[in-house]
Amino acid sequence: MLKSVRIVVIFFCFMGFLFVRFRESELFYDPLNSFFKGYYQNAALPEMDMVKWYVDIALRYGLQMILSLLILGMTFMEKGIIKFAAMFYIIVFVFLLVVLVFLVNSYEIGDANGVFYARRFLIQPLLIFILLPAFFYYRKVNT
């Protein structure tokens, strides 16, 4: 594949991250957005439709996973890296979703930080910024 095409695809994937971030309130149901923007340290969680919230978190994570895998695919062009990254994304999703469900169900006033960070890892594309340099290093060491 032409290098210029790969660069354009990577650029549009990063633009996709920005689009999701700036349109998140219109695209996804997340009542915790406004909760965490206010004074939440001594407040109870807002009333939420839990099933809809978990589904929207899963959809957002899936969308960002696809964009991330496209970036990794266009950057490295190796099936092994893509397979490993996909499995890593799935394992991290399952783990973090279990942690989030536990934290939300056992939430007590003043325990917002755990919910905040578990949710943050699920809704933000942080893993690409960990995996991209890790795979560059892996490639450097193994060539």
N, C-alpha and C positions, 0 to 999 in steps of 0.2 A: 504494500500500500504506500502511496506517495506520502512523504513526510509532511507536506503542506496540508494534505487532507487530514492526517492524524492530528496535527496541531489545531486545525479548525474544530474537529470533533472534541478535543480536550477543552478548548475554549468554550464551546457551547455547553459542555457538561458543567464547567464551573459557573457559567451563566445560569444554568439550571438550578444549581445550589442557591445562587442569589435570588432567583425568582421564587423558589420555595420559601426562602427566609423572609423576603419582603411581602409575600402574599400569604403567609402562614395562617393568619386569622380568617382569611376568606376561603382557603382551601381545606383546612383541617379544623376539627372540633377540639379545642383545648382550653377549658375554662381556667387552667392553671396559669395561662399567659398573664391575664390581668391580676391573678392572685399574687404571683411572684413580682409583679411590678409595684405592688403596694407594700404596706407594712405587714408582712406575713409571719414574722417571728413568733408572735403571740396570738395567732389566729387559727381557727379551725379551717380545714379544707372546704372549699365551696361544694355545693350540691352538684353532682355530675352524673351523666349517663355513662356508667362505667364501660359497658360493652362498646358503645360508640367511641368512647375515648381510646380504649385499647385498640380497636380496629383502626382508628385514624393514626395512632402512633405506629402501628404495624405498617400501614400504607405509606406513611412518611418515611419510615426506616427503609422499607422496600424500594421506594423511589430513589432515595439517596444511595442505597446499596447498588442499584443498577447504574446510576451515574458514576459511582466510584469504580465499579468493575469496568465500565467503558473507559474511564481514564487510565486505569491500570492496563487494560488490554491495548489501548492505543500507545501507551508509553513503552511497554515491554514486549508486546507481541509474542508472549509465551503462554501456552495453555496451562502449564503447571502452576504458574503464578496466579492465573485467574481462578483455577480450581481451588488452590489453597486459600486465596482471599475470599472466595464465595463461602467456603466452609467456615472460615474464621468469622465472617459476618454473621452467618447463621448461628454459630455457637455463642457469639457475643450477644446477639439478639435474644436468644432463649434465656441466657443467664440474666441479662439486665431486665428482661420482662418479668421473670420470676422475682427478682429483687424488688422491682417497682411494685408489683402486686402485693408482696409482703409488706413493704413500707407503707403503702397507701392503706392497706387493711389494718395495720397496727399503728396508724398515725395517732400521735397525741400532740396537743398544742405545744409548740416549741421544738418539734422534731422535723422541721421543714427541710433542713439541709440534705438529708438522705434522699427525700423525694425529689428535691431540686436537681441534684447531681445525677441520679439514676435516669430521670426524665431527660436531662440535658444530653447525656450520652446517646439516648435513643432518638432524639429529634434533631440533633446537629450532626453534620458530617465530619466528626472529629477523627474517625478511624482512617480516612484517606490521608490525613496529615501525619499519621503514624506509619501506615503501610507504605506509602510512596517512598519516603527516605529509607525505610527498612529494606525494601526490595532493591533500591539503588545500591545500598551497602552489600546486600546479598550477592548481587550481580558483580560488584567490584571484587569481592573476596573470591568468588567462584569462577572468575575468568582469567 
